[in-house]
Each structure stands twice: as structure tokens, then as C-alpha cells.
Amino acid sequence: MPKRKTEVIESFGERLAQLRRDAGFTQVEFAAEVGITQRMVAYYESPNATPPATLLPAIATALGVSIDELFGRAAKRRLVKQEGDSRLRRRLLAIEKLDVAEKRQVLQLLDAFIERGQLKRKAQASAAR
């Protein structure tokens, strides 16, 4: 029986790209999370580039890994992934950071969509009877 070949990621850029994808980030979303541009994310994911040391803690935190894991020096020890859509969760966290007036506007908009959805379901349920 042939042995299964395990893929070893040698470059920091390839590892960063894989960790980013595993965390459910696009380059644009990851850049916003870390506070850099998408172009810089693409550069850091190239084979011969690494980000400055001052950026490593933010990258590790955003990905939920240690700095050692970023460099492939420790076994992957991921944070327990919560149920649900990670993109939605990140957006909700961003809403929490808004000022009171902006947060109120977003919540009113969300309430309107939720109410509309509930009314649609009620209408469909009564039409099916």
C-alpha cells in the first residue's frame, strides 16, 4: 500500500495564506482585521516575503494562532471554532465598536430586516394552510 504524502509548507507566505483561508478570511477582510492593505497581504503571502516583527502579534491574533505557529515551529493548536458564520461574527464585532448613534442606526436596519423576514414566513405559513 502506498504511503500518503503529507504536504509540508516551507515558506512563511504559503503558511500565512493557508492559515488565512482556514480562518475564513479573504485577503481584503484579513487586511482590514490586521490594519494593513490587501496589497501588503498579497506581498506577505509571496514565497520570499515576511512581515515586520511588529505586525506578527496582530496577524497571530487575527488568525487565532501563536507566532510560533505562523513560522511552522509549533503544532497547530487552533482556538475552538464557534458555530455560525465567521464573516457575520466579525461584522457584529465591528458593529460593537461603532459609536452609539451609528450602532443605533445599524440595529434599526437589522430589526427591519428581521421583522420583514418574520412577516414573510407568517404570510407563507398562512398561505400554505
C-alpha positions, 0 to 999 in steps of 0.5 A: 500500500502506498504511503500518503504524502503529507504536504509540508509548507516551507515558506512563511507566505504559503503558511500565512495564506493557508492559515488565512483561508482556514480562518475564513478570511479573504485577503481584503477582510484579513487586511482590514482585521490586521490594519494593513492593505490587501496589497501588503497581504498579497506581498506577505503571502509571496514565497520570499516575503515576511512581515515586520516583527511588529505586525506578527502579534496582530496577524497571530491574533487575527488568525487565532494562532501563536507566532510560533505557529505562523513560522511552522515551529509549533503544532497547530493548536487552533482556538475552538471554532464557534458555530455560525458564520465567521464573516457575520461574527466579525461584522457584529464585532465591528458593529460593537465598536461603532459609536452609539448613534451609528450602532443605533442606526445599524440595529434599526436596519437589522430589526427591519430586516428581521421583522420583514423576514418574520412577516414573510414566513407568517404570510407563507405559513398562512398561505400554505394552510 
